[in-house]
Amino acid sequence: MNRVVVTALAAITPIGNDLESSWASLLAGTIGIARLTSFDASDHDTKIAGEVKGFDATKYINAKAARRMEKFAQYAVAASKMLMDQAAWTIPAEEAHRAGVIIGVGLGGLEGIEAQHKKLTDAGPGRISPFFIPTIIANMAAGMVSIEHGARGANMCTTTACASGTHAIGSAFSEIKLGRNDVMICGGAESTITPLAFAGFNAMKALSTRNDDPEHASRPFDKERDGFVMGEGCGLLLLESLDHAQRRGAKILAEVVGFGASGDAYHMTAPPEDGSGAAIAMQKAVEEAGIEPGRVDHINAHGTSTYLNDLCETRAIKTVFGASAKDIAICGNKGQIGHLLGAAGGVEAVFSVMALHTGTIPGTVNQLVADPECDLDYGASGPRARQAEFALSNSFGFGGTNACMLFKRFEP
């Protein structure tokens, strides 16, 4: 089995259009949630979101090509260029068949679906764009990144709701560990801040309606949390076998040591109240790493700011880590960036690796009212200097799908 390492990171988020600005804003406590600008939300119950601000696709993609991509694919291609720039490497033709792309996307081109459906109803089928189908399918993020960089290895998309990005990273990890590929671009991308998405999530009563106070609307683990806030963006990692990374002299940021996946087998949208499905995924990641649970010292929590998720995740952490759960430095990024759906696991994995690499663990904003049932160390006081050895990144999605990645501070 190959050892697998992380050699580059990239992010586009509601608090920054690249990794450096996103990470600096995260540590500064910057909140990227505000009143919606993407569409007129006057008739919607929720009027706030974590939108990416000031993104210009043409900085990374020529204007004609950009017009033929939905925003989620634009984010993926732009982030992939940042990723490979940070890696200071291009894929040689002779290695192309051993370099792949797996990018998780939850809903794909929902904006394009809505726009083209309006054309259909207003003007008839003859007005539908010939690029409609190719642009809206979820695997187009991976496909366009593959084309951009000449990656001819495994090319696929994981679509598992809010766990999509994490499943993509786990799948890429497995590809390299098993020797099928040497290099993988992986993570998550999403942009579904649209009228239909908001109407659907509001119908489920899943979104926060704290419209008059957007900066305090997303409250992971806070007693008065009232739902998640939708966000958008992309988070990508470059994974390589250790041998490949060392041969090319790559800078190694962390090692990937475990991946856990499970199913709740319980309900379409609600987790079991004991958090047992999430606990199975965390336990599997720890077991693959071959360590005792007590050695995990940082968790980037799924932390959606919904009543059940935060409660059940807390219970799951206690189940897996026992008495040591209270010693783990936990953070929840969604208070600052919102819930990026299929991109959440990608961005949060990026931040998990940054925590290991920099020795700084982000805090969790908006814990304003203590919840006695969510009583672990979520970082309410802000970022903490800590040389963590292991970082676990959690993602849980509708359909009862759970995924967890375990990263380790790199030691040759």
Stockholm file with secondary structure:
# STOCKHOLM 1.0

chainA/1-412         MNRVVVTALAAITPIGNDLESSWASLLAGTIGIARLTSFDASDHDTKIAGEVKGFDATKYINAKAARRMEKFAQYAVAASKMLMDQAAWTIPAEEAHRAGVIIGVGLGGLEGIEAQHKKLTDAGPGRISPFFIPTIIANMAAGMVSIEHGARGANMCTTTACASGTHAIGSAFSEIKLGRNDVMICGGAESTITPLAFAGFNAMKALSTRNDDPEHASRPFDKERDGFVMGEGCGLLLLESLDHAQRRGAKILAEVVGFGASGDAYHMTAPPEDGSGAAIAMQKAVEEAGIEPGRVDHINAHGTSTYLNDLCETRAIKTVFGASAKDIAICGNKGQIGHLLGAAGGVEAVFSVMALHTGTIPGTVNQLVADPECDLDYGASGPRARQAEFALSNSFGFGGTNACMLFKRFEP
#=GR chainA/1-412 SS CCCEEEEEEEEEBTTBSSHHHHHHHHHHTCCCCEECCSSCCTTSSCCEEBCCCSCCGGGTSCHHHHHTSCHHHHHHHHHHHHHHHHHTCCCCGGGGGGEEEEEECSSCSHHHHHHHHHHHHHHCGGGSCTTHHHHHSTTHHHHHHHHHHTCCSCEECCCCGGGHHHHHHHHHHHHHHTTSCSEEEEEEEECCCSHHHHHHHHHTTCBCCCTTCGGGTCCTTCTTCCCBCBBCEEEEEEEEEHHHHHHTTCCCCEEEEEEEEEECCSCSSCCCTTCHHHHHHHHHHHHHHTCCGGGCCEEECCCCSCHHHHHHHHHHHHHHHGGGGGGSEEECTHHHHCBCGGGHHHHHHHHHHHHHHHTEECCCCCCCSCCTTSCSCCCTTCCEECCCSEEEEEEEETTTEEEEEEEECCCC
#=GC SS_cons         CCCEEEEEEEEEBTTBSSHHHHHHHHHHTCCCCEECCSSCCTTSSCCEEBCCCSCCGGGTSCHHHHHTSCHHHHHHHHHHHHHHHHHTCCCCGGGGGGEEEEEECSSCSHHHHHHHHHHHHHHCGGGSCTTHHHHHSTTHHHHHHHHHHTCCSCEECCCCGGGHHHHHHHHHHHHHHTTSCSEEEEEEEECCCSHHHHHHHHHTTCBCCCTTCGGGTCCTTCTTCCCBCBBCEEEEEEEEEHHHHHHTTCCCCEEEEEEEEEECCSCSSCCCTTCHHHHHHHHHHHHHHTCCGGGCCEEECCCCSCHHHHHHHHHHHHHHHGGGGGGSEEECTHHHHCBCGGGHHHHHHHHHHHHHHHTEECCCCCCCSCCTTSCSCCCTTCCEECCCSEEEEEEEETTTEEEEEEEECCCC
//
